[in-house]
Amino acid sequence: MLANQLHKLLQEIQQAEVAYQRPPGSVQLLAVSKTKSTAEIAWAYQAGQRHFGENYCQEALIKQRALGAFDISWHFIGPIQSNKTKLLATKFAWVHTVDSLKIAQRLSAQRPASLPPLNICLQVNISGEASKAGISLDELPLLCAQVAGLANLKLRGVMAIPKPEDDFERQRLPYKQLFAAVAALDNPSLDTFSFGMSGDLQAAIAEGATIVRIGTALFGARG
C-alpha cells in the first residue's frame, strides 16, 4: 500500500515537472514522517524513499537509533529550540527552519568536525502570520550574508509554509514572491527551495520548489 502511494506521488511530481517545464528530477520528495512509526518509515525506505523529515528532536532520535542500519538522510523541519541545537547539529543532514543568526551560530559551533557542513535553509514567514516562525522577506538579504560566513554550515536556500489557500493562483503567489527574492540575491549557491506540501504540491513545483515536504499524501492522515 505504502509502496503504491510512493510510486503514485513520485509520478505526480514527475508529471508536474513536465507540465511546468522543470528539469527531470529537479524536485526531491521529502517524506514527512513525524508521528509515523519506524515500521512505516522502513516500508517507505524499502520502496525507495531516502529523505525523511522530522519535527521533534526526541521523536527523531528514537527513530534514528531504531533505523541506524538504513542509509537515511534526516531533515529537521520543526521549530528550533536553543537547547536542542546540539542534537540537530550532530544528528541531522539538513535543518530547514533556521530563522536567526543566534541559532545558525549555535548550529555551526556544535557541528562535529568529523561531519560535512550542515545543510540549512532559512525559514521565511512569507505570509506574515504571527503564529508562524520565520524571517520577513526584508530580513532575508542580511541573514543570508551573516550565515554565509559560518564555517560548519552550508546555506542551501529557503523554506516556507504559506497561509493555506484553495485557489491555485493564490497558492502560487507567495512562492513566486519568495523565488524572486532569492533570485535578486544573485547567489548561485542558493539552490534549494523547500516549499510545497500535500495540499499545494502543484503550485509549489510550478514556482520553483526543489524539495516538497509530503506527509499526508504518502502516509495518510495522522493516526
C-alpha positions as CSV (number, residue, x, y, z in Angstrom):
1,M,0.0,0.0,0.0
2,L,2.7,2.5,1.0
3,A,4.8,1.5,-1.9
4,N,1.9,2.2,-4.2
5,Q,1.4,5.6,-2.6
6,L,5.0,6.5,-3.0
7,H,5.0,5.4,-6.7
8,K,1.8,7.5,-7.3
9,L,3.4,10.5,-5.6
10,L,6.6,10.3,-7.5
11,Q,4.6,10.0,-10.7
12,E,2.7,13.2,-9.8
13,I,5.9,15.0,-9.1
14,Q,7.4,13.9,-12.5
15,Q,4.2,14.9,-14.3
16,A,4.3,18.4,-12.7
17,E,8.0,18.8,-13.7
18,V,6.9,18.2,-17.3
19,A,3.9,20.4,-17.1
20,Y,5.8,23.4,-15.6
21,Q,9.0,23.0,-17.7
22,R,11.1,21.9,-14.8
23,P,14.2,19.7,-15.5
24,P,13.5,16.0,-14.9
25,G,14.5,15.0,-11.3
26,S,14.8,18.6,-10.1
27,V,12.1,18.2,-7.4
28,Q,13.0,15.9,-4.5
29,L,10.4,14.3,-2.3
30,L,11.0,14.8,1.5
31,A,8.7,12.3,3.3
32,V,7.4,14.0,6.5
33,S,7.5,11.1,9.0
34,K,6.6,12.9,12.2
35,T,4.2,10.8,14.3
36,K,4.8,7.9,11.9
37,S,6.2,4.6,13.2
38,T,9.6,3.2,12.5
39,A,7.9,0.4,10.6
40,E,6.2,2.9,8.3
41,I,9.5,4.6,7.6
42,A,11.2,1.3,7.0
43,W,8.4,0.4,4.4
44,A,8.9,3.7,2.6
45,Y,12.7,3.2,2.7
46,Q,12.3,-0.3,1.2
47,A,10.1,1.2,-1.5
48,G,13.0,3.6,-2.4
49,Q,12.5,6.7,-0.3
50,R,15.7,8.0,1.3
51,H,14.9,11.5,2.7
52,F,12.7,11.9,5.8
53,G,11.6,15.0,7.7
54,E,11.0,15.2,11.4
55,N,9.6,18.0,13.5
56,Y,10.5,16.9,17.0
57,C,14.1,16.1,18.2
58,Q,13.3,13.4,20.8
59,E,10.9,11.5,18.5
60,A,13.5,11.7,15.7
61,L,16.3,10.3,17.9
62,I,14.3,7.3,18.8
63,K,13.7,6.6,15.1
64,Q,17.3,7.2,14.1
65,R,18.5,4.7,16.7
66,A,16.0,2.1,15.5
67,L,16.8,2.6,11.8
68,G,20.5,3.1,12.2
69,A,21.2,0.4,9.6
70,F,19.4,2.3,6.9
71,D,21.1,4.9,4.8
72,I,18.6,7.6,5.6
73,S,19.1,11.4,5.1
74,W,17.4,13.0,8.1
75,H,16.0,16.5,7.7
76,F,14.7,18.6,10.6
77,I,11.7,20.7,9.7
78,G,10.2,21.7,13.0
79,P,10.6,24.7,15.4
80,I,14.1,25.1,16.7
81,Q,14.7,25.4,20.5
82,S,18.1,26.7,21.5
83,N,18.7,23.8,23.9
84,K,18.2,21.3,21.1
85,T,20.7,22.8,18.6
86,K,23.5,20.3,19.6
87,L,21.2,17.4,18.7
88,L,20.3,19.0,15.4
89,A,23.9,19.7,14.6
90,T,25.0,16.2,15.3
91,K,22.1,14.0,14.2
92,F,20.7,15.7,11.0
93,A,22.0,16.2,7.5
94,W,19.6,19.2,6.9
95,V,17.9,21.8,9.1
96,H,15.2,23.7,7.2
97,T,13.9,26.1,9.9
98,V,16.8,28.4,10.8
99,D,15.4,31.9,11.4
100,S,18.0,33.8,13.4
101,L,21.8,34.4,13.4
102,K,21.9,33.1,17.0
103,I,20.5,29.7,16.0
104,A,22.8,29.5,13.0
105,Q,25.9,30.3,15.1
106,R,25.0,27.6,17.6
107,L,24.5,25.0,14.9
108,S,27.8,25.9,13.3
109,A,29.7,25.8,16.6
110,Q,28.1,22.5,17.6
111,R,28.5,20.7,14.2
112,P,31.2,18.0,14.7
113,A,34.4,18.4,12.6
114,S,34.1,14.8,11.5
115,L,30.8,15.6,9.7
116,P,30.4,17.6,6.5
117,P,28.9,21.1,6.8
118,L,25.3,21.0,7.9
119,N,22.9,21.9,5.1
120,I,20.5,24.7,6.2
121,C,17.6,26.6,4.8
122,L,16.4,29.9,6.2
123,Q,12.7,29.9,7.1
124,V,10.8,32.8,5.6
125,N,7.4,33.8,7.1
126,I,6.1,34.6,3.6
127,S,2.5,35.2,4.6
128,G,3.4,37.4,7.6
129,E,1.5,35.2,10.0
130,A,2.1,35.9,13.7
131,S,1.5,32.2,14.6
132,K,4.4,31.1,12.4
133,A,8.2,31.3,12.8
134,G,10.4,32.8,10.2
135,I,12.0,36.0,9.0
136,S,10.4,38.5,6.6
137,L,11.5,38.9,3.0
138,D,13.1,42.2,4.0
139,E,15.4,40.4,6.5
140,L,16.5,37.8,4.1
141,P,19.5,39.5,2.4
142,L,21.2,40.4,5.8
143,L,20.7,37.0,7.4
144,C,22.0,35.3,4.2
145,A,25.1,37.3,4.3
146,Q,25.6,36.7,8.0
147,V,25.1,32.9,7.8
148,A,27.3,32.6,4.7
149,G,30.4,33.2,6.9
150,L,29.7,30.3,9.3
151,A,32.3,27.6,8.6
152,N,30.3,24.5,9.5
153,L,27.1,25.4,7.8
154,K,26.2,25.2,4.1
155,L,23.4,27.7,3.3
156,R,21.4,26.0,0.7
157,G,18.3,28.1,0.3
158,V,14.9,28.9,1.8
159,M,11.9,27.2,3.4
160,A,8.4,28.5,3.7
161,I,4.9,27.4,4.9
162,P,2.5,30.0,3.5
163,K,-1.1,30.6,4.6
164,P,-3.3,27.8,3.2
165,E,-5.2,28.7,0.1
166,D,-7.7,26.7,-2.0
167,D,-7.3,28.7,-5.2
168,F,-4.3,27.6,-7.4
169,E,-3.2,31.0,-8.4
170,R,-3.3,32.3,-4.8
171,Q,-1.3,29.3,-3.8
172,R,1.4,30.2,-6.4
173,L,1.7,33.8,-5.4
174,P,3.8,33.6,-2.2
175,Y,6.1,31.1,-3.8
176,K,6.6,33.3,-6.8
177,Q,7.5,36.2,-4.4
178,L,10.0,34.1,-2.5
179,F,11.6,32.7,-5.6
180,A,12.0,36.3,-7.0
181,A,13.5,37.5,-3.7
182,V,16.2,34.7,-3.7
183,A,16.9,35.3,-7.4
184,A,17.5,39.0,-6.6
185,L,20.3,38.0,-4.2
186,D,22.2,36.7,-7.2
187,N,23.9,33.9,-5.2
188,P,24.2,30.7,-7.2
189,S,24.9,28.6,-4.1
190,L,21.2,29.2,-3.0
191,D,19.8,26.2,-5.0
192,T,17.2,24.9,-2.6
193,F,13.5,25.9,-2.3
194,S,11.9,23.9,0.4
195,F,8.2,24.6,-0.1
196,G,5.0,22.7,-1.1
197,M,3.0,20.2,0.9
198,S,0.3,17.7,0.1
199,G,-2.3,20.5,-0.5
200,D,-0.3,22.8,-2.8
201,L,2.2,20.5,-4.4
202,Q,1.4,21.6,-8.0
203,A,1.6,25.3,-7.2
204,A,5.0,24.8,-5.4
205,I,6.5,22.9,-8.3
206,A,5.2,25.5,-10.8
207,E,7.1,28.2,-8.8
208,G,10.4,26.5,-8.4
209,A,10.3,24.1,-5.4
210,T,13.2,21.7,-5.3
211,I,12.1,19.9,-2.1
212,V,8.5,19.2,-1.4
213,R,7.6,18.1,2.1
214,I,4.8,15.5,1.9
215,G,3.3,13.5,4.7
216,T,-0.5,13.0,4.3
217,A,-0.4,12.1,0.6
218,L,2.2,9.4,1.4
219,F,1.4,8.0,4.8
220,G,-2.2,9.0,5.1
221,A,-3.8,11.3,7.7
222,R,-2.3,11.3,11.1
223,G,-3.4,8.5,13.3
